[in-house]
Amino acid sequence: MGFSDEKGSFAGVAEITGGVWEVLSVLAARLLGVVGEKAEVGAEAEALDADLKRSAVAAQEMFEKRLQAEGAVDVLVDLFDFVVS
């Protein structure tokens, strides 16, 4: 009698342990999925940030070139005014 009760209780512990491991493995898989998604979103955000910075630098360079070109025209007009007067 004592042996059958012990086998039953060990079987119950093994069953509970198996269930706990099952739950833990599902939770771990979900946690890894969430971490992976966050890493993916973070990488996308960094890429967008880098793209915005490149766009800002390009716009700044474009405005600087236009201002330099306008300045060159002003110099030519001033030179023409000087020569004509």
C-alpha positions in Angstrom: 0.0 0.0 0.0 2.7 2.5 0.8 4.4 2.0 -2.5 1.3 2.6 -4.6 0.7 5.9 -2.7 4.3 7.0 -3.2 4.1 6.2 -6.9 0.9 8.1 -7.2 2.3 11.2 -5.5 5.5 11.1 -7.6 3.4 10.8 -10.7 1.4 13.8 -9.5 4.5 15.8 -8.9 5.9 14.9 -12.3 2.7 15.9 -13.9 2.6 19.2 -12.2 6.3 19.8 -13.0 5.6 19.0 -16.6 2.7 21.5 -16.6 4.8 24.2 -15.0 7.6 23.7 -17.6 5.1 23.9 -20.4 3.7 27.2 -19.0 7.2 28.6 -18.5 8.3 27.6 -22.0 5.3 29.4 -23.5 6.0 32.5 -21.4 9.6 32.4 -22.4 8.7 32.1 -26.1 6.3 35.1 -25.8 8.9 37.1 -23.9 11.5 36.5 -26.6 9.0 37.4 -29.3 8.2 40.7 -27.5 11.9 41.4 -27.1 12.5 40.6 -30.8 9.7 42.9 -31.8 11.0 45.8 -29.6 14.5 45.3 -31.2 12.9 45.4 -34.7 10.9 48.6 -33.8 14.1 50.1 -32.4 16.0 49.4 -35.5 13.3 50.9 -37.7 13.2 54.0 -35.5 17.0 54.4 -35.7 16.8 54.0 -39.5 14.1 56.7 -39.7 16.1 59.0 -37.4 19.2 58.6 -39.6 17.1 59.3 -42.7 15.7 62.5 -41.2 19.2 63.6 -40.2 20.5 63.0 -43.8 17.5 64.9 -45.2 18.1 67.8 -42.8 21.8 67.9 -43.8 20.9 67.8 -47.5 18.3 70.6 -47.1 20.9 72.7 -45.2 23.5 72.1 -48.0 20.9 73.0 -50.7 20.0 76.3 -48.9 23.7 77.1 -48.4 24.4 76.6 -52.1 21.4 78.7 -53.1 22.5 81.5 -50.8 26.0 81.3 -52.2 24.7 81.4 -55.8 22.5 84.4 -54.9 25.5 86.1 -53.3 27.4 85.5 -56.6 24.7 87.2 -58.6 24.7 90.1 -56.2 28.4 90.5 -56.6 28.0 90.5 -60.4 25.3 93.1 -60.2 27.4 95.2 -57.9 30.4 94.9 -60.2 28.2 95.8 -63.2 26.9 98.9 -61.3 30.4 99.9 -60.4 31.6 99.5 -64.0 28.7 101.4 -65.4 28.8 104.2 -63.0 
